[in-house]
Amino acid sequence: MDSVENSFGHLTAPWVQRTNAHNLLNILTIAMGAILCGAEGPTRLETVGNATIECLRTMMPVPNGISSHDVVH
């Protein structure tokens, strides 16, 4: 997680602050892992994230669960 933060920590979320329920670095980390597992598209990213959420929680806080495919879209 540290290397993801070092590489992408300077980025800011493109959405409105009041709807910022998910951490951008978490979304990027989950997306990269899902893509490495063969996921294609936002719906598959959400599917892989939900299937691996317990494992993800051992590596990073996921207080609001996996973001929906609409957030990534």
Secondary structure, DSSP 8 states (H G I E B T S, - for coil): -HHHHHHHTT---SS-GGG--S-HHHHHHHHHHHHHTT--SHHHHHHHHHHTHHHHHTTS--TT-S--HHHH-
